[in-house]
Protein backbone atom coordinates (compact mmCIF):
# COMPACT_ATOMS: atom_id res chain seq x y z
CA UNK A 1 0.00 0.00 0.00
CA UNK A 2 1.44 3.33 -1.02
CA UNK A 3 0.88 6.26 1.32
CA UNK A 4 1.84 9.82 0.56
CA UNK A 5 2.10 12.94 2.65
CA UNK A 6 1.17 13.22 6.32
CA UNK A 7 -1.43 10.55 6.98
CA UNK A 8 -2.84 9.92 10.41
CA UNK A 9 -2.54 6.12 10.76
CA UNK A 10 -4.71 4.12 13.12
CA UNK A 11 -3.46 1.61 15.64
CA UNK A 12 -5.86 -0.96 17.05
CA UNK A 13 -5.51 -2.08 20.63
CA UNK A 14 -7.45 -3.44 23.57
CA UNK A 15 -7.79 -0.14 25.36
CA UNK A 16 -6.79 0.24 28.97
CA UNK A 17 -3.96 -2.28 29.18
CA UNK A 18 -1.19 -0.03 27.84
CA UNK A 19 -0.97 3.72 27.21
CA UNK A 20 -1.29 4.15 23.44
CA UNK A 21 1.82 6.36 23.12
CA UNK A 22 3.86 3.89 25.14
CA UNK A 23 2.66 1.01 22.97
CA UNK A 24 3.52 2.81 19.78
CA UNK A 25 6.88 3.95 21.12
CA UNK A 26 7.84 0.43 22.16
CA UNK A 27 6.60 -0.98 18.88
CA UNK A 28 8.51 1.10 16.33
CA UNK A 29 9.83 4.15 18.13
CA UNK A 30 8.76 7.77 18.38
CA UNK A 31 8.92 9.74 15.16
CA UNK A 32 8.19 6.81 12.83
CA UNK A 33 4.86 6.25 11.19
CA UNK A 34 3.10 3.09 10.20
CA UNK A 35 2.02 1.79 6.81
CA UNK A 36 0.63 -1.62 7.69
CA UNK A 37 0.74 -3.75 10.81
CA UNK A 38 -0.82 -7.08 11.64
CA UNK A 39 -0.45 -8.73 15.03
CA UNK A 40 -2.48 -11.87 15.71
CA UNK A 41 -5.23 -10.92 18.14
CA UNK A 42 -8.91 -11.32 18.84
CA UNK A 43 -9.20 -7.74 20.09
CA UNK A 44 -9.89 -5.02 17.55
CA UNK A 45 -10.64 -1.57 19.03
CA UNK A 46 -9.35 1.59 17.44
CA UNK A 47 -7.72 4.81 18.49
CA UNK A 48 -6.02 7.54 16.48
CA UNK A 49 -2.30 8.06 16.73
CA UNK A 50 -1.07 11.59 17.45
CA UNK A 51 -0.43 13.47 14.23
CA UNK A 52 2.98 14.43 15.59
CA UNK A 53 4.11 10.86 14.93
CA UNK A 54 3.43 11.13 11.20
CA UNK A 55 6.80 10.96 9.49
CA UNK A 56 8.51 8.25 7.47
CA UNK A 57 6.51 5.20 6.56
CA UNK A 58 7.39 1.83 8.05
CA UNK A 59 5.82 -1.54 7.43
CA UNK A 60 5.34 -4.20 10.06
CA UNK A 61 4.14 -7.72 9.32
CA UNK A 62 3.85 -10.76 11.52
CA UNK A 63 5.96 -13.58 10.08
CA UNK A 64 6.13 -16.40 12.60
CA UNK A 65 6.01 -17.23 16.27
CA UNK A 66 9.50 -17.41 17.72
CA UNK A 67 10.08 -18.92 21.19
CA UNK A 68 6.60 -17.98 22.29
CA UNK A 69 6.84 -14.42 21.01
CA UNK A 70 5.40 -12.96 17.81
CA UNK A 71 8.21 -12.26 15.38
CA UNK A 72 7.76 -8.89 13.68
CA UNK A 73 9.65 -7.72 10.63
CA UNK A 74 9.87 -4.05 9.78
CA UNK A 75 10.68 -3.16 6.19
CA UNK A 76 12.10 0.31 5.58
CA UNK A 77 13.48 1.10 2.13
CA UNK A 78 14.16 -2.59 1.56
CA UNK A 79 16.10 -3.10 4.83
CA UNK A 80 14.63 -5.73 7.16
CA UNK A 81 14.79 -5.22 10.92
CA UNK A 82 13.36 -7.81 13.33
CA UNK A 83 11.56 -7.17 16.59
CA UNK A 84 10.33 -9.47 19.35
CA UNK A 85 7.29 -8.23 21.26
CA UNK A 86 6.14 -9.49 24.68
CA UNK A 87 3.24 -11.93 24.18
CA UNK A 88 0.82 -9.97 26.36
CA UNK A 89 1.44 -6.77 24.46
CA UNK A 90 1.21 -8.50 21.11
CA UNK A 91 -2.04 -10.30 21.85
CA UNK A 92 -3.65 -7.06 22.98
CA UNK A 93 -2.51 -4.99 20.02
CA UNK A 94 -3.52 -5.20 16.38
CA UNK A 95 -4.36 -3.15 13.36
CA UNK A 96 -7.68 -4.06 11.74
CA UNK A 97 -6.79 -5.15 8.24
CA UNK A 98 -8.81 -3.71 5.39
CA UNK A 99 -10.37 -6.48 3.31
CA UNK A 100 -12.06 -6.29 -0.10
CA UNK A 101 -14.56 -9.08 -0.85
CA UNK A 102 -15.16 -10.12 -4.47
CA UNK A 103 -17.97 -12.67 -4.90
CA UNK A 104 -20.67 -12.79 -7.60
CA UNK A 105 -23.36 -14.49 -5.48
CA UNK A 106 -25.14 -11.97 -3.27
CA UNK A 107 -25.82 -14.36 -0.40
CA UNK A 108 -22.26 -15.69 -0.27
CA UNK A 109 -20.84 -12.16 -0.53
CA UNK A 110 -22.97 -10.99 2.40
CA UNK A 111 -22.14 -13.99 4.58
CA UNK A 112 -18.41 -13.69 3.89
CA UNK A 113 -18.38 -9.95 4.58
CA UNK A 114 -20.24 -10.37 7.86
CA UNK A 115 -17.95 -13.21 8.91
CA UNK A 116 -14.87 -11.05 8.30
CA UNK A 117 -16.37 -8.18 10.28
CA UNK A 118 -17.23 -10.56 13.11
CA UNK A 119 -13.57 -11.63 13.13
CA UNK A 120 -12.57 -8.02 13.75
CA UNK A 121 -11.50 -7.15 10.23
CA UNK A 122 -12.55 -4.04 8.33
CA UNK A 123 -14.41 -4.79 5.10
CA UNK A 124 -13.67 -1.78 2.90
CA UNK A 125 -16.02 -2.88 0.13
CA UNK A 126 -17.54 -5.76 -1.79
CA UNK A 127 -17.94 -6.39 -5.51
CA UNK A 128 -19.60 -8.93 -7.78
CA UNK A 129 -17.46 -8.52 -10.91
CA UNK A 130 -13.99 -7.59 -12.10
CA UNK A 131 -14.76 -4.01 -13.10
CA UNK A 132 -16.30 -3.10 -9.75
CA UNK A 133 -13.56 -4.96 -7.90
CA UNK A 134 -10.76 -2.99 -9.58
CA UNK A 135 -12.48 0.33 -8.91
CA UNK A 136 -12.86 -0.48 -5.21
CA UNK A 137 -9.31 -1.82 -5.08
CA UNK A 138 -7.81 1.42 -6.40
CA UNK A 139 -10.11 3.50 -4.20
CA UNK A 140 -9.57 1.75 -0.85
CA UNK A 141 -6.15 0.08 -1.22
CA UNK A 142 -7.08 -2.98 0.87
CA UNK A 143 -4.54 -5.04 2.77
CA UNK A 144 -6.15 -8.33 1.72
CA UNK A 145 -8.57 -9.31 -1.05
CA UNK A 146 -10.76 -12.41 -1.08
CA UNK A 147 -11.61 -13.43 -4.65
CA UNK A 148 -14.16 -15.96 -5.80
CA UNK A 149 -12.57 -18.05 -8.56
CA UNK A 150 -15.68 -18.34 -10.72
CA UNK A 151 -17.29 -14.96 -11.34
CA UNK A 152 -19.38 -16.11 -14.30
CA UNK A 153 -18.68 -14.82 -17.78
CA UNK A 154 -15.59 -12.69 -18.11
CA UNK A 155 -12.44 -12.51 -15.98
CA UNK A 156 -11.90 -15.10 -13.25
CA UNK A 157 -10.64 -14.51 -9.75
CA UNK A 158 -7.19 -15.50 -11.00
CA UNK A 159 -7.30 -12.83 -13.71
CA UNK A 160 -8.26 -10.22 -11.11
CA UNK A 161 -5.46 -11.38 -8.81
CA UNK A 162 -2.88 -10.73 -11.55
CA UNK A 163 -4.36 -7.28 -12.24
CA UNK A 164 -4.34 -6.33 -8.56
CA UNK A 165 -0.78 -7.51 -8.06
CA UNK A 166 0.30 -5.27 -10.94
CA UNK A 167 -1.22 -2.32 -9.07
CA UNK A 168 0.04 -3.32 -5.61
CA UNK A 169 2.58 -6.10 -5.18
CA UNK A 170 2.14 -6.05 -1.39
CA UNK A 171 -1.54 -6.96 -1.24
CA UNK A 172 -2.45 -10.31 0.29
CA UNK A 173 -4.83 -12.40 -1.82
CA UNK A 174 -7.05 -15.38 -1.01
CA UNK A 175 -8.84 -17.13 -3.88
CA UNK A 176 -11.92 -19.06 -2.77
CA UNK A 177 -13.59 -21.78 -4.82
CA UNK A 178 -15.88 -24.78 -4.53
CA UNK A 179 -13.41 -26.61 -6.78
CA UNK A 180 -10.56 -28.59 -5.22
CA UNK A 181 -8.38 -27.62 -8.19
CA UNK A 182 -8.65 -24.34 -10.15
CA UNK A 183 -7.81 -26.16 -13.40
CA UNK A 184 -11.28 -27.74 -13.26
CA UNK A 185 -12.96 -24.39 -13.91
CA UNK A 186 -12.20 -24.11 -17.61
CA UNK A 187 -9.49 -25.04 -20.12
CA UNK A 188 -6.41 -22.86 -20.60
CA UNK A 189 -6.83 -21.22 -17.21
CA UNK A 190 -3.89 -19.13 -16.02
CA UNK A 191 -2.03 -20.59 -13.02
CA UNK A 192 -2.66 -19.14 -9.58
CA UNK A 193 -0.19 -16.24 -9.09
CA UNK A 194 2.78 -16.74 -6.77
CA UNK A 195 2.21 -16.05 -3.08
CA UNK A 196 -1.57 -16.31 -3.40
CA UNK A 197 -3.62 -18.59 -1.14
CA UNK A 198 -6.05 -20.93 -2.90
CA UNK A 199 -8.70 -22.30 -0.55
CA UNK A 200 -11.61 -24.65 -1.17
CA UNK A 201 -14.80 -23.18 0.32
CA UNK A 202 -15.90 -26.45 1.87
CA UNK A 203 -12.82 -26.36 4.10
CA UNK A 204 -13.71 -22.95 5.53
CA UNK A 205 -16.30 -24.14 8.01
CA UNK A 206 -15.32 -21.94 10.96
CA UNK A 207 -14.28 -18.36 11.60
CA UNK A 208 -10.87 -19.67 12.66
CA UNK A 209 -10.40 -21.36 9.27
CA UNK A 210 -11.32 -18.12 7.49
CA UNK A 211 -8.87 -16.11 9.58
CA UNK A 212 -6.18 -18.72 9.00
CA UNK A 213 -6.45 -18.11 5.26
CA UNK A 214 -6.22 -14.36 5.81
CA UNK A 215 -3.14 -14.82 8.00
CA UNK A 216 -1.55 -17.10 5.39
CA UNK A 217 -2.13 -14.49 2.68
CA UNK A 218 -0.36 -11.83 4.76
CA UNK A 219 2.52 -14.15 5.61
CA UNK A 220 2.85 -15.32 2.00
CA UNK A 221 3.41 -11.80 0.72
CA UNK A 222 5.71 -10.99 3.66
CA UNK A 223 7.87 -13.98 2.68
CA UNK A 224 7.77 -13.17 -1.03
CA UNK A 225 11.42 -12.20 -1.09
CA UNK A 226 12.55 -15.29 0.78
CA UNK A 227 14.25 -17.67 -1.66
CA UNK A 228 13.49 -20.58 0.64
CA UNK A 229 9.77 -19.81 0.70
CA UNK A 230 7.44 -21.53 -1.73
CA UNK A 231 6.25 -19.36 -4.60
CA UNK A 232 2.83 -20.96 -4.50
CA UNK A 233 1.48 -20.88 -0.97
CA UNK A 234 -1.37 -23.32 -0.38
CA UNK A 235 -2.09 -26.48 -2.34
CA UNK A 236 -3.33 -25.13 -5.67
CA UNK A 237 -3.36 -28.54 -7.32
CA UNK A 238 -5.15 -30.58 -4.70
CA UNK A 239 -5.98 -33.30 -7.22
CA UNK A 240 -3.30 -35.72 -8.46
CA UNK A 241 -4.15 -35.25 -12.14
CA UNK A 242 -2.02 -33.69 -14.83
CA UNK A 243 -3.32 -30.92 -17.08
CA UNK A 244 -3.75 -33.47 -19.87
CA UNK A 245 -5.78 -35.83 -17.67
CA UNK A 246 -8.10 -33.05 -16.53
CA UNK A 247 -8.62 -32.01 -20.15
CA UNK A 248 -9.35 -35.62 -21.15
CA UNK A 249 -11.92 -35.98 -18.38
CA UNK A 250 -13.60 -32.74 -19.43
CA UNK A 251 -13.84 -33.79 -23.09
CA UNK A 252 -15.09 -37.27 -22.20
CA UNK A 253 -17.70 -35.71 -19.92
CA UNK A 254 -18.84 -33.65 -22.92
CA UNK A 255 -19.57 -36.95 -24.67
CA UNK A 256 -16.92 -36.56 -27.39
CA UNK A 257 -15.54 -39.57 -29.25
CA UNK A 258 -11.86 -40.47 -29.24
CA UNK A 259 -11.64 -39.23 -32.82
CA UNK A 260 -13.05 -35.83 -31.92
CA UNK A 261 -10.88 -35.59 -28.80
CA UNK A 262 -7.82 -36.30 -30.97
CA UNK A 263 -8.78 -33.51 -33.36
CA UNK A 264 -9.25 -31.00 -30.59
CA UNK A 265 -5.99 -31.95 -28.91
CA UNK A 266 -4.03 -32.29 -32.16
CA UNK A 267 -2.98 -35.87 -31.40
CA UNK A 268 -3.54 -39.26 -32.98
CA UNK A 269 -6.45 -41.49 -32.03
CA UNK A 270 -3.98 -44.10 -30.79
CA UNK A 271 -2.33 -41.54 -28.51
CA UNK A 272 -5.73 -40.52 -27.15
CA UNK A 273 -6.66 -44.15 -26.48
CA UNK A 274 -3.40 -44.71 -24.60
CA UNK A 275 -3.91 -41.56 -22.53
CA UNK A 276 -7.44 -42.61 -21.60
CA UNK A 277 -6.18 -46.09 -20.67
CA UNK A 278 -3.57 -44.55 -18.33
CA UNK A 279 -6.22 -42.31 -16.82
CA UNK A 280 -8.54 -45.26 -16.22
CA UNK A 281 -5.70 -47.16 -14.54
CA UNK A 282 -4.97 -44.18 -12.31
CA UNK A 283 -8.66 -44.10 -11.34
CA UNK A 284 -8.51 -47.86 -10.65
CA UNK A 285 -11.11 -48.56 -13.31
CA UNK A 286 -10.39 -52.10 -14.38
CA UNK A 287 -11.48 -53.51 -17.73
CA UNK A 288 -14.94 -54.93 -17.08
CA UNK A 289 -17.68 -55.72 -19.57
CA UNK A 290 -20.29 -54.65 -17.03
CA UNK A 291 -18.79 -51.17 -16.56
CA UNK A 292 -18.39 -48.42 -19.13
CA UNK A 293 -15.04 -46.79 -18.42
CA UNK A 294 -15.93 -43.56 -20.20
CA UNK A 295 -19.05 -43.16 -18.08
CA UNK A 296 -17.01 -43.79 -14.93
CA UNK A 297 -14.43 -41.21 -16.00
CA UNK A 298 -17.21 -38.69 -16.67
CA UNK A 299 -18.73 -39.38 -13.25
CA UNK A 300 -15.35 -38.78 -11.62
CA UNK A 301 -15.06 -35.44 -13.41
CA UNK A 302 -18.54 -34.32 -12.33
CA UNK A 303 -17.79 -35.27 -8.73
CA UNK A 304 -14.63 -33.16 -8.87
CA UNK A 305 -16.34 -30.05 -10.24
CA UNK A 306 -18.99 -30.38 -7.54
CA UNK A 307 -16.24 -30.39 -4.95
CA UNK A 308 -17.09 -33.89 -3.75
Rosetta blueprint (number, residue, H / E / L):
1 X L
2 X L
3 X L
4 X L
5 X L
6 X L
7 X L
8 X L
9 X L
10 X E
11 X E
12 X E
13 X E
14 X L
15 X L
16 X L
17 X L
18 X L
19 X L
20 X H
21 X H
22 X H
23 X H
24 X H
25 X H
26 X H
27 X H
28 X H
29 X L
30 X L
31 X L
32 X E
33 X L
34 X L
35 X L
36 X E
37 X L
38 X L
39 X L
40 X L
41 X L
42 X L
43 X L
44 X L
45 X L
46 X E
47 X E
48 X E
49 X L
50 X L
51 X H
52 X H
53 X H
54 X L
55 X L
56 X E
57 X L
58 X L
59 X E
60 X E
61 X E
62 X E
63 X E
64 X E
65 X E
66 X E
67 X L
68 X L
69 X E
70 X E
71 X E
72 X E
73 X E
74 X E
75 X E
76 X E
77 X L
78 X L
79 X E
80 X E
81 X E
82 X E
83 X E
84 X E
85 X L
86 X L
87 X H
88 X H
89 X H
90 X H
91 X H
92 X L
93 X E
94 X L
95 X L
96 X L
97 X L
98 X E
99 X E
100 X E
101 X E
102 X E
103 X L
104 X L
105 X L
106 X H
107 X H
108 X H
109 X H
110 X H
111 X H
112 X H
113 X H
114 X H
115 X H
116 X H
117 X H
118 X H
119 X L
120 X L
121 X L
122 X E
123 X E
124 X E
125 X E
126 X E
127 X E
128 X L
129 X L
130 X H
131 X H
132 X H
133 X H
134 X H
135 X H
136 X H
137 X H
138 X H
139 X H
140 X H
141 X L
142 X L
143 X L
144 X E
145 X E
146 X E
147 X E
148 X E
149 X L
150 X L
151 X L
152 X L
153 X L
154 X L
155 X L
156 X L
157 X H
158 X H
159 X H
160 X H
161 X H
162 X H
163 X H
164 X H
165 X H
166 X H
167 X H
168 X L
169 X L
170 X L
171 X L
172 X E
173 X E
174 X E
175 X E
176 X E
177 X E
178 X L
179 X L
180 X L
181 X E
182 X H
183 X H
184 X H
185 X L
186 X L
187 X L
188 X L
189 X L
190 X L
191 X L
192 X L
193 X L
194 X L
195 X L
196 X L
197 X E
198 X E
199 X E
200 X E
201 X H
202 X H
203 X H
204 X L
205 X L
206 X L
207 X H
208 X H
209 X H
210 X H
211 X H
212 X H
213 X H
214 X H
215 X H
216 X H
217 X H
218 X H
219 X H
220 X H
221 X H
222 X H
223 X L
224 X L
225 X L
226 X L
227 X L
228 X L
229 X L
230 X L
231 X L
232 X L
233 X L
234 X L
235 X L
236 X L
237 X E
238 X L
239 X L
240 X L
241 X L
242 X L
243 X H
244 X H
245 X H
246 X H
247 X H
248 X H
249 X H
250 X H
251 X H
252 X H
253 X H
254 X L
255 X L
256 X L
257 X L
258 X H
259 X H
260 X H
261 X H
262 X H
263 X H
264 X H
265 X H
266 X L
267 X L
268 X L
269 X H
270 X H
271 X H
272 X H
273 X H
274 X H
275 X H
276 X H
277 X H
278 X H
279 X H
280 X H
281 X H
282 X H
283 X L
284 X L
285 X L
286 X L
287 X L
288 X L
289 X L
290 X L
291 X L
292 X L
293 X H
294 X H
295 X H
296 X H
297 X H
298 X H
299 X H
300 X H
301 X H
302 X H
303 X H
304 X H
305 X H
306 X L
307 X L
308 X L
